[in-house]
Protein backbone atom coordinates (compact mmCIF):
# COMPACT_ATOMS: atom_id res chain seq x y z
CA UNK A 1 0.00 0.00 0.00
CA UNK A 2 1.21 3.48 -0.85
CA UNK A 3 0.55 6.67 1.07
CA UNK A 4 0.11 9.72 -1.15
CA UNK A 5 -0.01 13.28 0.17
CA UNK A 6 0.92 16.89 -0.42
CA UNK A 7 2.03 18.96 2.55
CA UNK A 8 3.83 22.13 3.54
CA UNK A 9 7.31 22.22 5.06
CA UNK A 10 5.59 22.12 8.46
CA UNK A 11 3.52 19.05 7.42
CA UNK A 12 0.24 21.00 6.97
CA UNK A 13 -2.08 18.93 4.76
CA UNK A 14 -5.34 20.83 5.13
CA UNK A 15 -7.09 24.00 6.17
CA UNK A 16 -10.85 23.99 6.62
CA UNK A 17 -12.45 22.45 3.55
CA UNK A 18 -9.36 21.98 1.40
CA UNK A 19 -5.69 22.71 1.06
CA UNK A 20 -4.25 26.17 1.82
CA UNK A 21 -2.45 26.28 -1.56
CA UNK A 22 -3.23 25.87 -5.21
CA UNK A 23 -0.52 24.08 -7.20
CA UNK A 24 -2.36 22.70 -10.25
CA UNK A 25 0.65 20.84 -11.65
CA UNK A 26 1.13 18.93 -8.39
CA UNK A 27 -2.58 18.13 -8.14
CA UNK A 28 -2.57 16.85 -11.72
CA UNK A 29 0.38 14.61 -10.87
CA UNK A 30 -1.66 13.22 -7.97
CA UNK A 31 -4.68 12.56 -10.21
CA UNK A 32 -2.51 10.87 -12.85
CA UNK A 33 -0.74 8.74 -10.23
CA UNK A 34 -3.91 7.34 -8.67
CA UNK A 35 -5.83 6.85 -11.94
CA UNK A 36 -6.88 3.21 -12.43
CA UNK A 37 -5.96 2.44 -8.80
CA UNK A 38 -7.87 1.96 -5.57
CA UNK A 39 -7.87 5.04 -3.34
CA UNK A 40 -8.79 4.88 0.35
CA UNK A 41 -10.05 8.11 1.93
CA UNK A 42 -11.50 9.19 5.21
CA UNK A 43 -15.00 10.63 4.78
CA UNK A 44 -14.01 14.28 5.01
CA UNK A 45 -11.15 13.91 2.51
CA UNK A 46 -13.50 12.05 0.18
CA UNK A 47 -16.03 14.90 0.36
CA UNK A 48 -13.31 17.40 -0.60
CA UNK A 49 -11.38 15.45 -3.26
CA UNK A 50 -13.41 12.39 -4.25
CA UNK A 51 -15.30 13.95 -7.14
CA UNK A 52 -12.02 14.53 -9.01
CA UNK A 53 -11.10 10.82 -8.97
CA UNK A 54 -13.50 9.49 -11.59
CA UNK A 55 -10.85 7.08 -12.96
CA UNK A 56 -10.16 5.44 -9.60
CA UNK A 57 -11.92 2.88 -7.43
CA UNK A 58 -12.80 4.64 -4.17
CA UNK A 59 -13.20 3.21 -0.67
CA UNK A 60 -14.29 5.58 2.10
CA UNK A 61 -13.56 4.79 5.74
CA UNK A 62 -16.57 6.04 7.70
CA UNK A 63 -18.97 5.13 10.47
CA UNK A 64 -21.83 6.79 8.60
CA UNK A 65 -24.34 4.95 6.42
CA UNK A 66 -23.41 3.96 2.88
CA UNK A 67 -22.29 6.66 0.47
CA UNK A 68 -23.83 6.38 -2.97
CA UNK A 69 -21.42 5.31 -5.70
CA UNK A 70 -18.49 4.22 -3.51
CA UNK A 71 -17.61 1.31 -1.28
CA UNK A 72 -17.39 2.07 2.43
CA UNK A 73 -15.52 0.42 5.27
CA UNK A 74 -15.68 0.84 9.03
CA UNK A 75 -11.88 0.79 9.46
CA UNK A 76 -8.62 1.04 7.54
CA UNK A 77 -8.12 -2.72 7.97
CA UNK A 78 -11.49 -3.43 6.38
CA UNK A 79 -10.75 -0.97 3.55
CA UNK A 80 -7.43 -2.70 2.84
CA UNK A 81 -9.21 -6.08 2.70
CA UNK A 82 -11.71 -4.65 0.20
CA UNK A 83 -8.86 -3.15 -1.84
CA UNK A 84 -7.26 -6.59 -2.20
CA UNK A 85 -10.22 -7.53 -4.41
CA UNK A 86 -9.38 -4.76 -6.90
CA UNK A 87 -6.61 -4.80 -9.50
CA UNK A 88 -3.76 -2.29 -9.41
CA UNK A 89 -2.11 -0.32 -6.65
CA UNK A 90 -3.80 0.77 -3.43
CA UNK A 91 -3.27 4.32 -2.17
CA UNK A 92 -4.20 5.90 1.15
CA UNK A 93 -4.97 9.55 0.41
CA UNK A 94 -5.93 11.06 3.75
CA UNK A 95 -6.88 12.49 6.03
CA UNK A 96 -4.58 12.83 8.99
CA UNK A 97 -6.11 10.02 11.05
CA UNK A 98 -5.85 7.51 8.20
CA UNK A 99 -2.27 8.57 7.51
CA UNK A 100 -1.38 7.93 11.16
CA UNK A 101 -2.81 4.42 10.95
CA UNK A 102 -1.36 3.67 7.50
CA UNK A 103 2.23 4.73 8.14
CA UNK A 104 2.99 1.50 10.02
CA UNK A 105 1.55 -0.58 7.15
CA UNK A 106 2.75 1.24 4.03
CA UNK A 107 5.71 0.09 1.98
CA UNK A 108 5.97 3.33 -0.02
CA UNK A 109 5.02 6.98 0.32
CA UNK A 110 4.61 9.52 -2.49
CA UNK A 111 5.01 12.85 -0.69
CA UNK A 112 4.98 16.29 -2.28
CA UNK A 113 6.28 19.18 -0.20
CA UNK A 114 4.72 22.46 -1.32
CA UNK A 115 7.07 25.44 -1.18
CA UNK A 116 5.89 28.23 1.10
CA UNK A 117 4.63 28.76 4.62
CA UNK A 118 1.01 27.73 5.13
CA UNK A 119 -1.33 27.63 8.10
CA UNK A 120 -3.73 24.76 8.55
CA UNK A 121 -5.66 22.54 10.89
CA UNK A 122 -4.66 19.08 9.64
CA UNK A 123 -1.13 17.68 9.62
CA UNK A 124 0.73 14.75 8.11
CA UNK A 125 2.08 12.62 10.96
CA UNK A 126 5.74 12.78 11.84
CA UNK A 127 7.49 9.54 10.96
CA UNK A 128 10.83 7.96 11.79
CA UNK A 129 13.00 8.81 8.79
CA UNK A 130 15.42 6.03 9.73
CA UNK A 131 12.70 3.52 8.75
CA UNK A 132 12.57 4.97 5.23
CA UNK A 133 14.84 6.02 2.39
CA UNK A 134 14.23 8.40 -0.49
CA UNK A 135 14.21 6.37 -3.69
CA UNK A 136 13.46 9.30 -5.97
CA UNK A 137 13.38 13.07 -5.56
CA UNK A 138 12.22 15.61 -8.14
CA UNK A 139 12.54 19.37 -7.76
CA UNK A 140 9.78 21.47 -9.31
CA UNK A 141 9.23 25.22 -9.21
CA UNK A 142 6.49 25.10 -6.56
CA UNK A 143 7.02 21.71 -4.92
CA UNK A 144 9.42 18.83 -4.31
CA UNK A 145 8.21 15.28 -4.97
CA UNK A 146 9.80 12.39 -3.07
CA UNK A 147 9.16 8.68 -3.29
CA UNK A 148 9.97 7.09 0.06
CA UNK A 149 10.52 3.33 0.36
CA UNK A 150 10.45 1.47 3.65
CA UNK A 151 13.82 0.01 4.66
CA UNK A 152 13.75 -3.77 4.77
Backbone as a ProteinNet text record, in pm:
[ID]
protein_1_A
[PRIMARY]
XXXXXXXXXXXXXXXXXXXXXXXXXXXXXXXXXXXXXXXXXXXXXXXXXXXXXXXXXXXXXXXXXXXXXXXXXXXXXXXXXXXXXXXXXXXXXXXXXXXXXXXXXXXXXXXXXXXXXXXXXXXXXXXXXXXXXXXXXXXXXXXXXXXXXXXX
[TERTIARY]
84.5	0	89.3	43.1	120.7	43.9	111.8	55.2	86.8	-12	11.1	-42.6	40.3	-1	80.8	20.2	91.9	87.4	195.7	203.2	297.6	288.8	382.9	510.1	607.5	730.9	703.4	594.9	559.3	454.6	438.9	351.7	203.1	165.6	24	-30.1	-144.8	-208.4	-347.1	-400.7	-533.9	-564.1	-660.7	-709.3	-857.9	-941.4	-1085.1	-1132.4	-1187.2	-1245.5	-1155.1	-1026	-936	-791.4	-711	-569	-544.3	-448.7	-424.9	-338.5	-323	-244.8	-316.9	-275.6	-323.1	-200.5	-166.2	-52.3	-105.8	-167.6	-235.8	-148.4	-21.6	65.2	89.9	95.7	112.9	-16.2	-129.8	-258.4	-282.5	-242.6	-256.8	-168.9	-50.1	38.2	-31	-91.8	-166.4	-277.1	-358.5	-468.4	-416.7	-309.2	-250.6	-195.1	-134.9	-73.8	-178.1	-290.7	-391	-493.4	-488.4	-583.2	-570.5	-681.3	-688.4	-638.8	-637.4	-595.6	-710.6	-691.5	-787.1	-736.1	-824.6	-787	-874.7	-809.4	-879	-872.8	-990.4	-1005	-1079.4	-1056.4	-1150.2	-1267.7	-1379.2	-1499.7	-1479.6	-1417.2	-1400.6	-1311.3	-1202.6	-1114.9	-1188.5	-1270.2	-1349.9	-1443.6	-1509.8	-1602.6	-1531.8	-1406.2	-1330.8	-1273.1	-1215.1	-1138.3	-1198.2	-1292.1	-1340.5	-1398	-1466.9	-1530.3	-1428.9	-1305.3	-1201.8	-1141.9	-1173.9	-1110.4	-1204.2	-1254.3	-1349.9	-1286.5	-1153.6	-1085.5	-1031.6	-1066.7	-1015.9	-1130.6	-1097.8	-1191.8	-1177	-1287	-1279.8	-1338.7	-1270.1	-1320.3	-1312.2	-1423.4	-1428.8	-1441.7	-1350.9	-1356.5	-1446.3	-1558.1	-1657	-1744	-1800.2	-1897.3	-2040	-2050.9	-2183	-2242.3	-2371.6	-2434	-2366.4	-2401.3	-2340.6	-2342.3	-2240	-2228.8	-2252.8	-2346.2	-2383.3	-2264.2	-2243.7	-2142.3	-2003.8	-1981.9	-1849.4	-1866.3	-1761.6	-1761.4	-1720.9	-1774.8	-1738.8	-1686.7	-1608.7	-1551.5	-1553.5	-1563.2	-1567.9	-1429.5	-1323.9	-1187.8	-1088.9	-966.9	-862.5	-836.9	-833.7	-811.5	-916.9	-1042.4	-1149.4	-1132.6	-1096.4	-1075.1	-962.3	-855	-743.5	-785.5	-870.2	-921.1	-1006.8	-1090.8	-1171.4	-1082.1	-976.9	-886.2	-815	-792.1	-725.9	-806.1	-935	-1021.8	-1014.3	-947.5	-938.1	-799.8	-792.2	-660.9	-585.5	-457	-376.3	-331	-266.2	-210.7	-322	-290.4	-380.2	-309.8	-379.1	-327	-413.3	-349.7	-420.3	-395.6	-507	-496.7	-554.2	-554.5	-593.1	-729.6	-757.7	-687.6	-588.9	-564.2	-457.9	-471.2	-591.1	-611.5	-577.4	-619.2	-585.1	-435.6	-372.1	-226.8	-156.4	-200.8	-138.5	-147.9	-262.4	-281.1	-201.4	-195.4	-136.3	15.9	77.1	223.4	293.5	236.7	298.6	281.2	188.1	155.2	207.8	237.1	275.5	415	435.5	570.7	632.2	547.5	597.2	513.3	573.7	501.6	540.1	439.6	460.6	423.6	523.8	500.5	551	461.6	498.3	504.4	613.9	627.6	610.1	505.5	471.8	558.3	622.2	707.1	619.5	661.9	588.6	546	505.1	463.2	311.2	246.4	100.6	49.4	-63.7	-132.8	-238.9	-269	-372.9	-418.7	-512.2	-566.4	-554.5	-489.6	-466	-320.5	-256.6	-112.5	-81.1	20.6	73	151.9	137.2	207.6	359.3	428.4	573.6	604.5	712.6	749.3	899.1	941.9	1082.7	1154.9	1231	1299.8	1400.2	1446.1	1542.3	1476.2	1342.5	1270.2	1250.5	1286.5	1257.1	1380.7	1381.1	1484.4	1416.8	1475.6	1422.7	1475	1384.3	1420.7	1433.7	1348.3	1346	1304.5	1370.8	1337.8	1338.9	1234	1222.1	1191.8	1274.6	1254.2	1167	1063.7	977.6	973.1	923.4	923	848.2	731.7	648.7	641	705.7	701.8	818	843.1	941.7	865	883.2	821.4	926.6	889.8	980.2	903.7	967.1	915.7	998.3	932.9	996.7	967.3	1067.1	1052.4	1094.2	1013.2	1044.8	1172.6	1261.7	1381.9	1341.5	1408.4	1374.9	1451.2
-116.8	0	123.4	225.5	348.3	464.4	542.9	667.3	775.7	860.4	972.3	1098.6	1204.8	1328.4	1445.9	1563.2	1689.3	1760.1	1828.3	1895.9	2014.8	2101.6	2213	2165.2	2253.9	2221.7	2184.4	2240.3	2211.9	2100.7	2021.9	1905.3	1938.4	2064.7	2099.6	2027.2	1959.3	1893.1	1949.5	2029.4	2082.6	2203.7	2282.2	2399.8	2411.7	2389.8	2398.7	2292.7	2336	2244.7	2222.7	2221	2197.9	2216	2248	2271.4	2421.6	2472.5	2616.8	2666.7	2588.1	2627.8	2579.6	2634.5	2586.8	2567.8	2442.5	2408	2307.2	2358.3	2270.2	2158.9	2186.3	2083.5	1968.3	1998.7	1892.6	1813.7	1881.6	1813.1	1722.3	1768	1684.5	1560.4	1576.8	1461.2	1359	1407.4	1321.8	1246.3	1319.1	1255.7	1150.7	1182.6	1087.3	963.7	984.7	874	774.4	823.5	733.7	682.3	731.7	685	533.6	467.3	321	244.1	308.1	244	250.4	185.5	196	302.3	394.6	504	496.5	492.2	488	626.9	679	810.6	798.7	894.3	919.3	995.3	1000.6	1063.3	1209.4	1285.1	1428.3	1451.4	1377.3	1390.8	1350.3	1246.3	1204.9	1317.7	1382.2	1490.3	1605.5	1629.2	1739.6	1700.9	1581	1544.6	1433.3	1358.1	1238.6	1260.5	1371.2	1395.5	1404	1439.5	1453.2	1319	1212.3	1082	986.7	1029.7	948.9	828.7	821.7	708.4	609.4	629.4	544.4	472.5	359.6	287.8	349.9	393.2	463.5	379.4	382.3	321.4	429.2	454.7	558.3	492.1	528.6	479.4	574.5	521.6	604.3	518.2	581.1	513	549.4	636.9	679.4	574.7	588.4	495.3	501.6	407.6	395.6	528.1	548.7	666.4	618.7	681.3	637.6	643.3	534.2	530.7	487.5	466.4	421.7	310.8	231.4	131	199.2	151.5	206.7	94.9	135.5	42.4	110.2	30.6	84.3	113.2	60.5	78.6	72	115	103.7	-42.7	-128.8	-272	-329	-294.3	-342.5	-285.7	-158.6	-96.7	-166.1	-201	-270.5	-409.8	-476.6	-608.1	-593.1	-490.7	-465	-432.5	-356	-315.4	-435	-539	-659.1	-723.1	-696.3	-753.2	-675.7	-561.4	-476.3	-487.4	-477.1	-480.1	-348.7	-350.4	-228.6	-194.8	-80.8	-32.3	15.1	19.5	77	195.1	309.5	432	472.1	522.5	590.1	738.4	815.2	955	1050.8	1012.8	1106.1	1077.1	1142	1248.7	1205.3	1298.8	1283.3	1154.8	1122.3	1002.4	875.2	868	750.5	743.2	857.9	857	800.6	842.7	792.6	641.3	586.8	441.5	371	431.8	367	366.6	460.7	472.8	345.2	274.3	149.6	35.1	49.7	-57.8	-34.9	89.2	123.7	72.9	42.1	8.5	121.7	215.8	332.7	454.6	572.3	698.5	790.3	850.2	951.9	1084.5	1162.4	1285	1405.7	1502	1628.7	1734.3	1807.9	1918.4	2047.5	2122.2	2246.5	2357.8	2432.9	2543.6	2656.3	2712.7	2823.2	2789.6	2891.9	2876.1	2884.6	2779.7	2772.9	2736.3	2796.3	2763.5	2658.6	2575.3	2475.7	2413.9	2320.6	2253.7	2101.8	2052.6	1908.3	1888.3	1788	1768.2	1623.5	1607.6	1475.1	1430.4	1305.7	1261.7	1261.1	1291.3	1277.9	1128.7	1095.5	954.2	940.7	823.5	796.1	780.3	882.7	881.2	767.3	714	603.3	474	469	352.2	358.5	471	496.8	551	536.8	602.3	665.7	773.3	840.1	766.5	708.9	636.8	732.4	836.5	930.3	1066.4	1170.1	1306.7	1393.5	1473.8	1561.3	1702.9	1796	1937.1	2001.4	2071.1	2147.1	2290.2	2380.9	2521.7	2545.1	2481.5	2510.1	2396.5	2283.9	2171.5	2076.5	1990.7	1882.6	1752	1660.4	1528.3	1429.1	1345.5	1239.4	1108	1003.3	868.5	805.8	772.9	709.4	560.1	478.7	333.4	286.4	198	146.8	63.8	84.4	1.5	-139.6	-236.4	-376.7	-423.9
0	0	0	-68	-85.4	-22.9	56.4	107.3	5.2	-24.6	-115	-49.3	-48.7	16.6	-34.4	-24.3	-41.5	93	126	255.4	246.5	345.1	354.3	424.4	432.8	505.5	651.1	706.3	846	856	748.2	742.1	740.6	712.4	697.1	574.1	590.2	475.9	446.4	537.4	513	597.3	545.9	617	585.7	685.3	662.1	564.9	454.2	355.4	234.8	253.2	140.4	181.3	81.9	106.4	101.8	178.7	181.7	65.8	-38.3	-155.7	-280.6	-391.6	-521.5	-609.2	-634.6	-720.3	-822.7	-930.4	-1025.3	-1082	-1106.6	-1165.4	-1067.1	-938.6	-839.2	-824.4	-826.1	-814.3	-935.1	-1053.5	-1172.4	-1162.3	-1107.9	-1086.5	-995.9	-889.5	-797	-870.7	-947.7	-1020.9	-1118.3	-1189.2	-1285	-1213.8	-1097.5	-1023	-974.6	-925.2	-867	-968.2	-1092.1	-1194.1	-1210.1	-1225	-1242.9	-1120.7	-1005.2	-880.2	-780.4	-667.3	-557.3	-461	-424.1	-334	-209.6	-94.2	34.5	96.9	131.6	193.1	325	413.6	521	461.5	532.8	478.3	440.8	528.5	501.3	379.3	368.2	251.1	124.1	133.5	17.9	-25.6	70.3	36.2	-33.2	0	-59.5	-195.2	-205.9	-325.6	-410.6	-357	-424.5	-562.7	-584.3	-714.1	-827.7	-797.6	-901	-942.1	-872.3	-897.3	-971.2	-1084.3	-1159.1	-1228.3	-1232.6	-1296.1	-1193	-1067.8	-959.5	-890.7	-830	-743.2	-604.4	-544.3	-416.8	-304.3	-190.4	-67.2	40.6	107.3	210.4	347.2	436.5	574.3	652.6	700.9	769.6	859.5	962.1	1047.2	1005.3	907.4	859.9	765.8	737.2	642.4	505.3	420.8	287.8	211.9	132.3	46.7	-95.8	-162.6	-297.2	-392.5	-464.8	-569.5	-526.7	-396.7	-351.2	-247.7	-233.7	-127.8	2.3	112	242.5	331.5	430.4	527.2	663.1	767.2	903.4	960.1	894.6	945.6	829.5	855.1	753.6	720.8	821.7	796.6	702.2	725.9	637.7	496.8	487.1	355.3	279.7	349	283.7	237	313.9	269.9	144.4	139.8	20	-99.4	-75.5	-183.8	-245.5	-166.8	-220	-332.4	-338.6	-441.5	-572.8	-570.7	-689.7	-751.7	-885.1	-950.3	-927.6	-949.7	-941.4	-800.7	-791.9	-665	-571.8	-443.4	-343.4	-279.1	-276.9	-216.8	-98.2	6.7	115.1	93.9	81.5	41.4	145	270.9	375.2	432.8	538.4	603.2	709.8	800.6	899	980.8	1023.8	1105.1	1027.1	900.9	819.8	794.2	770.2	750.5	874.1	992.3	1115.8	1125.9	1089.9	1094.9	985	867.5	749.8	751.4	820.5	813.9	859.1	954.3	1002.1	902.4	808.3	715.1	574	540.7	403.4	369.7	242.5	197.7	115.8	70.1	-2	34.4	15.9	32.2	-82.9	-146.5	-248.8	-182.7	-144.3	-68.8	-145.9	-166.5	-228.3	-119.4	-114.9	-20.4	-98	-63.9	-132.3	-74.5	-163.2	-117.7	-62.4	49.9	109.9	251.4	323.5	462.3	467.3	512.5	512.5	650.6	685.7	809.8	778.9	876.3	855	984.6	971.6	1089.5	1081.3	977.5	963.7	922.9	981.7	962.2	925.4	839.8	811.1	933.9	975.2	1096.5	1078.2	1186	1184.4	1174.8	1107	1096.1	1114.6	1153.4	1178.8	1045.7	1007.8	878.5	867.2	980.5	973.4	924.3	926.2	874.5	723.2	663.7	523.2	452.1	319.9	239.1	118.5	69.9	-48.8	-171.6	-247	-368.7	-486.7	-486	-597.5	-544.2	-594.8	-556.2	-680.9	-696.9	-813.6	-766.7	-808.9	-776.2	-883.8	-840.8	-930.5	-878.7	-959.8	-921	-789.7	-773.2	-656.2	-555.1	-585.9	-492.2	-518	-419.1	-431.4	-413.4	-507.2	-496.8	-451	-352.2	-306.7	-297.5	-348.5	-328.6	-217.5	-108	6.5	1.9	33	36.5	175.6	231.8	365.3	359.1	455.2	466.1	505.4	447.5	477.3	598.7
[MASK]
++++++++++++++++++++++++++++++++++++++++++++++++++++++++++++++++++++++++++++++++++++++++++++++++++++++++++++++++++++++++++++++++++++++++++++++++++++++++

